[in-house]
Amino acid sequence: MQDHRLRFIELALARNALRFGSFKLKSGRESPYFFNAGLFSDGAAAAALGECYAAALLHSGIEFDMLFGPAYKGIPLVTATAIALARLNRNVPYAFNRKEAKDHGEGGNIVGNALTGRVVIIDDVITAGTAIRESIDTIRHAGAQPVAVALALDRQERGQGTLSATQELEKQFGVTCVSVVTLADLIESLSGASGSPALVSAEQLTSLRAYRERYGVN
C-alpha cells in the first residue's frame, strides 16, 4: 500500500474523522463506519490531507491543468491540494464556486482562476453526487474539460443499480475517479494485512467485511 494511503488512514483515526459503530446513511443503509472530512479542522491536518490528495493525483498519472473545489467542503480541500502540489514543484491554478452568484465586484459564481484546460474536481466523498455533477456542468459550460474527480474515500458500494457512485460517474461523464483510499484499503490497513498492527477490533473488522460483502462492488 502506498505511503499516502497509510498516512491518510492514520490521520483520519487520530482526528476521529473515521469512526466505527452503527451509522444510518442517506441511502437508508446501516453502515459500520463513517467518515467526516470536516474534522480535519486545523492547519496541520489540512496540510497533511492536501499532501495525501496531491500524492494520489500524481500517482494516478492523470494529465491535468488546474483544480476545482465545489462549495463548500471542496474549497479548503482544493486549496490544500494546490499548496501541496506546489511544494512538489507542480504549481497549478485552482478555482471554486459560490452557492449564489455575486451581482457586484467581479460578479459571477466562480472564484479564483478562470476554468480552462483539463480540470480535476476535488471533493471528500460521493453520496448522491449532486455537487460533482453540478461541477462537471459548470466546467463544461466554461469551455473546459473535466477529466477526473479526486476523493478522500471511495466507499465502493452500489448505488441504485449494480455500479458504485464512482463507477456511475465514470460511465456517465467519462471522468476518472481517483481516491486517496478505498474501503478495500481500509480493511487491509485496519486488519494489519499491510504489515502494521491491527487498528480496530476483530468485531469491527467482521462488520466491515460483512458490509462490503452485502453492498460492495468490485
N, C-alpha and C positions, 0 to 999 in steps of 0.2 A: 504494500500500500504506500502511495506517495506521502512524503512528509507533510504536505499541506493538508491532507485529509486527516491524518492523526492529530495534527496541531489544532485543526478546527474542532474535532470531537472533544479533545481535552479542554479547549476554551469553552465550548458550549456547556460541558458538565460543570466547569469551575464557576461559570456565571449563572448557572441554573437556567440557562436558555433551553436546555434539553432535559426534560423531566419524564419520569416514569410513574405509571399509576393507571387510572381509567379516565379517559377524556372523550367527551362527545364532540364529534366534528360536525361541520356544516352539512356534511353528507348524511348525517344521522348515525354513522358508524361509531362504535366504541373503540377507541384507539388506546393501546397500552403505552403510548409515548406521545409527547407533544413538544413542538419546537417553537420558540418565540424569539425571533431575531431582535426584537425591541429591547431585550435585556443585555445586549452588547452596548451598554449605555454610558461608557466613559471613553476617554481618549485612547487608553491602552488597548481596550477591547476593539474599538473601531479600527485602530491601526492594524491589529493582528487580523481582523476579519478582512480588511481590504487586501492584505497580503495573501490571504487564502484565495480570495477571488482572483487576484492577479495571477497567482501560480496556476490555478485551474484553467484560466483562459490561455495562458502561454503554453501550458502542457497540451491543450486541445489542438493546437496548430491552426486554429481558425484565423483567417486573414480579416482584419477589421481596421477601420479608420477612426472611429470615435465610439463613445459610450453614451447611453441614455438611461436615466433613472425615473421610473414612473412615481408620481406623488402617491403617498407620502414616504413610505418606507424606503423606496428606491433612491430618494435624494441623498441621505447620508451614505448609503451603500455605493452609489456611483461615485461620489466624491472620494471616499476612502479607497476605492479601487483605482481611480485615476492617479491618486497620490502614490499608491503602492507601485503602479506600473512605471511612473516617472522615476521612482527610486531604482527601478530595474532598467533604466535607460530606454524606456518605451513610453515616451511622452505623447499622450493622445488627448484631444479635446473631449469635453463632455457637456451634456445638457440635461435638463429635467423640465417637467411640466408643472404648471399651476392647475389646480382644480377648476379655477374660473379665470377667464382671460381678463387682462387689465385693459381699460379703455383710456389710460393716460401713460405718460412716460414713454417707454419703448413699446408698450402695448403688447397684445398677443398673450399666448399662454405658454411659450417656451422661454426658459431662462438658460443662459449660457451660450455655447457655440451654436451656430446655425446647423441644422440637421443636414449632413452631406455624406456621401460615400457609403461605406459599409458600416452598419451600426449594430452594436451589441447592447441589448437591454439587460440591465442589472436589477434583479429583484431577490426576495428572500425565498419564498416557496410559491407554488401554484396551488390555489384551491379551485375557485371557479374559473380562473384565468381571465377575468374581465379586464383587469388593468393591463395585462400583457397584450390582449387583443386590441385594446384601445391604443396602446403604444405603437403596435405594428401599423395601425391605420394612420396614426399621426406621422410616423416616419415616412411611410409611403406617400402620404399627401404632400409632404415637403419635398418629394423627389429623391429621397434617399432610399437605401436598401437595408431592411432588417435582415441580418444574417444569422444571428444567434441570440439566445436567451441564457444568461448566466444566473444560476440559482445557488443558494446555500445548501438546500436539501431537496433531493428528489425522493418523494415517498414511495415511488414505484408501485402505486396501487391503481387499480382500474377506476376509470371514470364511469360514465353512463353505459359504455359498451365494454369491449374487450381490451381497449387500449388505456394506457395511463394518461394523465393530463399532459405530460411532456410529449408522449408519443402522438397524442391528438394534435398538439401544436405543430409538431414537426410535419405531420401528414397534411394538415390544413394549410399551413403557411410556408412550408418549405424552409423553415429555420432549423438550426441545430440547437439542441438544449444541452448546456454544459452545467454540471452540478459540482459543487465542492465535494459533497458526499451524497451517497445514496443510502437507502435502507439496508441494502446488502453490505455496504461499507460499515454501517453502524453495527450490524450484527457481528461481522467479522472482527471489528476492533473491540467491541464490548465483551466478546466471548474470550478474548485473549488469543484468537487464532492467528493474529498478526505478530505474535511473539511477546506482546505485553501482557501483564496480569489482567484477569477478568475484571471489568469495571462495574458490573451490575450482578445481581443475584441470579442464581440458576432459574428461579421462578420468573424473573423479569425476562430473561433470555427466551424461556419457553413461550411466554406470551408474545414476544416479538416475532418469533418464528411461526407461531400459530397464526398471527395476524397476516404475515406475509403469505403464508400458505393459503389463507382464505381469500385475501383481496389482491394479492400481488400479481404483477406481470413479469415476464422475462425481460 
